[in-house]
Amino acid sequence: NKFLPYHKNLLVIDQQDILKKSNHMKKLCFGFMLFCSLLHTSHAAELSCKTDYDSIISPDLLKISEELKNNHYDILKQKTHSSLIQFSGGEHAYAELLDVAKSFLDQANIKIMDVQLKPPLDSYQVGNEELCFIPKQISMKMAGQDIQSPPSFFIAVRPLDAHVWTYLDGAGLQQDPQLIFTLFPSFPKEVKLPFQPVAE
């Protein structure tokens, strides 16, 4: 058949073309994977809790601690993350809760003496915010006796597009870990909160 060599040539050309396209697709897939990897790396670099700790977070929390030691609670109205304020029923309701807490500590003769901080644990992106845990331990005096609270943590939160941090006290979350999903619905479900009580 005089057309057979022609068809054979076409078959060879088709195979070569398919091979070239296949190699091209492999390069495209590799390039896309590399791009995703770089994107993930650059995205992870945006999380700045550890780099902001010395310059912003630690000074903020130490200032809050000093105010609480002097029984001044107004700073919490400015520095508390909005999720807890909303959960409390709004700014007015939250201010009332602070007044109740202050009165309780006064009546129980409890005074905060010192707040020890440690460098932050891991950071997480939660929606459009960054969230990280700052270990703490509080020393108090109650009716003249020195008391040290169990290890706990602050939660530091900032919007991803700004380095303005607000905070939550994590002590209540240790007793009710599921509350984290009420405050932050996008918080990773596989992450365990720090210093969880050991089940008996």
Secondary structure, 3 states (H helix, E strand, C coil): CCCHHHHHHHHHHHHHHHHHHHHHHHHHHHHHHHHHHHHHHHHHHCCCHHHHHHHHHHHHHHHHHHHHHCCCCHHHHHHECHHHHHHCCCHHHHHHHHHHHHHHHHHCCEEEEEEEECCCCCEEEECCEEEEEEEEEEEEEECCEEEECCCEEEEEEEECCCCCCEEEECHHHHHCCCHHHHHCCCCCCCCCCCCCCCCC
